[in-house]
Amino acid sequence: MAMDEVAFGADRSCWLISVASDCRVFTSQSTFGMLRPGSGATYLGPVVSEEPSQVASIVREMLSIAEGRVFWDIPTGHELSEQLAAKHGFRPVRQLLRMWRGDANVAGRPELQFGLLDPTTG
C-alpha cells in the first residue's frame, strides 16, 4: 500500500483492498498488479512497480491466466508500458487524462504506474 501511495500520490488503500476482493492479486518484492474480471473483458491493472525490470514477468503471469478479451489502461506517454503492451498484442483505443479541480495537485510518481485501475471501478 505504501508503494501505491507514492506512485498514485494519495492513500487509496481502502479502495484497493475493496477492489482486490474481486481480483487476482500478483506481487513480487517491489511490484504488484491486479487482474479483475469485468462484464465485457478482463481488466489488467493497476500495475505499480519500483523496479521496472519486474513488470514484464508479473504482466506475463497475469496474461497467462486471463481469459477472453483483456483491457489494459496505461498512463499516456508511459513508454515502457506501451512497449510491453504492444509486445503482447495490445493496441491503443483511448487516452485517459488525470484531472483535478482547485489548488490540490496530487503529484504522485506516474513513472511507477505501469497500469491503471480502470475508470469504471469508481
Summary of the structure (lengths in Angstrom):
residues: 122
radius of gyration: 13.7
end to end distance: 18.4
largest distance: 42.7
contacts: 317
relative contact order: 0.22
helix: 36%
strand: 20%
